[in-house]
Amino acid sequence: MDQTVLIFPKNKFQEVRVGIREFKGNDLVDIRIWTIAQGVDQMVPTAKGVTINIHLLPQLLKACRIPKKFLKQIRC
């Protein structure tokens, strides 16, 4: 089960892809930077990203909210 569930642009040459993967019986969330390969008009995955067990997803979501809260506090 490899399925990309979300793609959004990072910049002119790269995009972020979020996917659900299965590896050795474990369901994983993969968040990875994809880029245009030199000399090819096709996106390829880079080593930049993170793959975590789906059971850790609530903690990852919590961690993603922290910077926004922090920025609100320091800008007030």
C-alpha positions as CSV (number, residue, x, y, z in Angstrom):
1,M,0.0,0.0,0.0
2,D,1.9,3.1,-1.3
3,Q,-0.4,6.0,-1.8
4,T,0.4,9.7,-2.0
5,V,-2.4,11.6,-0.1
6,L,-1.2,15.3,-0.5
7,I,1.2,17.2,-2.7
8,F,2.0,20.9,-2.2
9,P,4.7,23.2,-3.7
10,K,7.8,24.0,-1.6
11,N,9.3,26.3,-4.1
12,K,9.8,26.7,-7.9
13,F,11.7,23.4,-8.2
14,Q,10.5,21.3,-5.3
15,E,7.3,19.9,-3.8
16,V,6.4,18.2,-0.6
17,R,4.6,14.9,-0.9
18,V,2.8,13.2,2.0
19,G,2.1,9.5,1.6
20,I,1.0,6.4,3.4
21,R,3.4,3.4,3.1
22,E,3.7,-0.1,4.4
23,F,7.0,-1.6,5.3
24,K,7.5,-5.0,7.0
25,G,3.9,-5.0,8.2
26,N,4.1,-1.5,9.6
27,D,1.9,1.4,8.3
28,L,4.0,4.5,7.9
29,V,3.5,8.2,7.1
30,D,6.2,9.5,4.7
31,I,6.7,13.3,4.3
32,R,9.4,13.9,1.7
33,I,10.8,16.6,-0.6
34,W,10.7,15.8,-4.3
35,T,12.7,17.7,-6.8
36,I,13.1,17.9,-10.6
37,A,16.1,15.7,-11.5
38,Q,18.8,17.4,-13.6
39,G,18.3,16.7,-17.3
40,V,14.9,15.0,-16.7
41,D,11.4,16.6,-16.5
42,Q,10.3,14.2,-13.8
43,M,10.2,14.6,-10.0
44,V,12.3,12.3,-7.9
45,P,12.4,11.9,-4.1
46,T,15.2,13.3,-2.1
47,A,16.7,12.1,1.1
48,K,15.2,15.1,2.9
49,G,12.1,14.0,4.7
50,V,10.8,11.9,7.5
51,T,9.1,8.5,7.7
52,I,7.3,7.6,11.0
53,N,5.0,4.9,12.2
54,I,1.4,5.9,11.8
55,H,0.9,5.5,15.6
56,L,3.2,8.5,16.1
57,L,1.1,10.7,13.8
58,P,-0.7,12.5,16.7
59,Q,2.7,13.5,18.2
60,L,3.9,14.8,14.8
61,L,0.8,16.9,14.4
62,K,1.3,18.3,17.9
63,A,4.9,19.1,17.1
64,C,3.8,20.9,13.9
65,R,1.4,23.2,15.9
66,I,4.1,24.3,18.4
67,P,6.0,26.7,16.1
68,K,2.8,28.6,15.2
69,K,1.9,29.0,18.9
70,F,5.5,30.1,19.7
71,L,5.4,32.7,16.9
72,K,2.1,34.1,18.1
73,Q,3.5,34.5,21.6
74,I,6.7,36.3,20.5
75,R,4.8,38.6,18.1
76,C,2.3,39.9,20.6
